[in-house]
């Protein structure tokens, strides 16, 4: 288990620039070492800023985007083209800009491709087994105000999924209610785990998650209360924060 590194940046833009630079460097290094890096992307407001920075900085990097495989930690089970899709935002912000080949972008199936969210979860797990390459170079995760990660929410049965790479979520406390999420098992198959968190509304969750991780202040947090403590990085865990989200540390 890696000891988490905490980086506090002035604002979300500075945070995004740091993440984008770190990602591009890591992808170049992985490719130089002969690996085809797999990356699990996240969604949310901070992801939009990060993806824009990746696109901006990519022009001066040596990343071979034909040798990168992209996935999502979770996705909303909705119709194609829905603005709720994390994949749609990522495509517009950087995937299409840098020219990632379609066959290297692994999206969770939509309602047009699968009749139920369970079928979509099964199909996504099969894709991971077929093309996953043994794990992720980097897993990026946002953090909810309730300390949820991906679509693994406090008190939700999905937290207890074992021996599976994905889980179907039918009653998400955040809309839309149907989602597909990677499980703790799948998220843990990584070289690096990065939390991307901005905004004062996340400050309490950040403090709870980091206290639970380090054991500071007493009893270690229960994953059912603070899902963010349920996964760590294989080689490194980094919390990329802005000053607002770090204000209760």
Phi, psi and omega in degrees: 000128182275141175286129184293142172257136182246122176245124179249121182249161187299319183205182185294329179293315178295321176301312183297321179296319179296315180297313182298315179297317180296319180295312182299319178297317182294321179295316178300315181296319179297316180293323177296331178275001177091009179264150168262105187286136173254133183233132173262116181273162175241172177245193178099176185298315182293329178298323179301317181291317179298315182297323176297321179290324176300313180299320182293318184275343186297329183300331181258010179259168180255020179294132172267100185289351173279355180236041174226137178246129186243136182227180175230142177292330174200164180206151178276133180273091185223181182286157177301142178082359179295138176295348177282348182286124174299324183296323180297317179296316182295321179298312183293322187281321182211332184298312179289330181293315183271351174081041175291125180300143184304324183289350178258004178250110188257099182266150170294135179302151179266180177294340177282341183257333180227141182285333181224161179293331176295319178296321179296318178297318179297316180296321180291321177296320178296322177295319178298317180294324183282324189234006188288340175067015176093002177143180185257140170293314180221134168248122176257134180228137166275180179220127178278164176301339177265010180071022175282155174231151186048230172244042177254101189260151178306135176073005185270143179302334180301335180297335185261011178293130178231159178054040179207150179268333182227163177217139175274132179245120182258338187230053178302136176291346174251138176287154353288156190285336182258127184214161170243132181231146165292148178274171174304320181301314181290318181297329183285347180277074185216159168271324183220137177240124182238127172263129179245110189222130177221154174100143182297331180295345178259358189298316180295319179296320177300313181298317179296316182294317181287326175294319178295324181289320185268346183081007181294140174081015175119221189297141178292138183295146176277134180300335179288338177264323183229083184304334182298341179278359186276358181213148179218172182274146178294315179246331179205147172233123181236133171257110175267111185238154165261174185297327181293314182287341179266006191290345179253011177278000000 
